[in-house]
Amino acid sequence: MTQAFDLATSLARGVEGRSGAWAFVRGFAAHWAGAALARHDGWTEADLDAAEERLGVRLPTALREAYLLFGRRQDLTSNHDVLLAPAELFVDDAEEALVFRHENQGAASWGILLDSLQEDDPAVLIRLDLAEKNAERWEDWLARLSLCFVEIILSESLQADEELCDFLDPDGDSLGLLETNSVRLPFPAYPIGEETRWFLGRDVLLRDDDGAAILARGRTAEDLDRVRDLIPGNWLNDFR
């Protein structure tokens, strides 16, 4: 953690509601992503109004706020999966949900049910792309759209420059070392089947994907090297 931005404290406030979520994004952008948010980082009101007119729906307040604040910052939102631009937003074929994000290979989409668009900060659902199309369903993901954007910022930060990010296939000792050398971050539980935990080391953000993988993002390359030494193993991008 840094004196200027306490990630854990800011995240704890960020998962509680919209104002805290946007404050977290501002702090993370400035102190972890390398550039504070600026006016040109968001879409315009006119862009969002045009999307509403084209779609014939009202965009939730949280979606408008996020797009206005940082919707054009692909380094925050689209290193791996893709946040759709206002002109790309669409209603799914079944006319059940407004889709705003895609998995990078089309394996899943994230959306908001049409009947909840009137809510300021509605729940977000996920739909997997299945071979059996009639088996596809919109399933619960996260309880609020602002919380989903916090999750997007965290997850996409792990997919940035290889100099700052790495991936470990953990062995039997890795998870214990992760828990010993970092603190659990206060992120709400994912849906059943998504046993994901977030941790913070010394200026290193880490995610445990149900014991199958550990992903790490350092504020600097030196921070990342330090966690590699604390949790030894075959880190994918460690060429030292």
Salt bridges, closest charged atoms under 4 A:
ASP41 OD1 - HIS40 NE2 3.40
ASP41 OD2 - ARG73 NH1 3.17
GLU45 OE1 - ARG64 NH2 2.53
ASP49 OD1 - ARG64 NH2 2.96
GLU52 OE2 - ARG64 NH1 3.30
GLU65 OE1 - ARG18 NE 2.87
ASP75 OD1 - ARG73 NE 2.66
ASP81 OD1 - HIS80 ND1 2.93
ASP81 OD2 - ARG101 NH2 3.63
ASP92 OD2 - ARG127 NH1 3.82
GLU96 OE1 - ARG127 NH1 3.42
ASP120 OD1 - ARG58 NH2 3.55
ASP121 OD2 - ARG144 NE 3.87
ASP129 OD1 - LYS133 NZ 2.23
GLU136 OE1 - ARG127 NE 3.19
GLU136 OE2 - LYS133 NZ 3.09
GLU156 OE2 - ARG101 NH2 3.00
ASP166 OD2 - ARG228 NH2 2.85
GLU179 OE2 - ARG197 NH1 2.93
ASP208 OD2 - ARG197 NE 2.99
ASP209 OD1 - ARG207 NE 2.75
ASP223 OD1 - ARG226 NH2 2.81
ASP225 OD1 - ARG228 NH1 2.60
ASP225 OD1 - ARG240 NE 3.54
ASP229 OD1 - ARG240 NH2 3.18
ASP238 OD1 - ARG240 NE 2.84
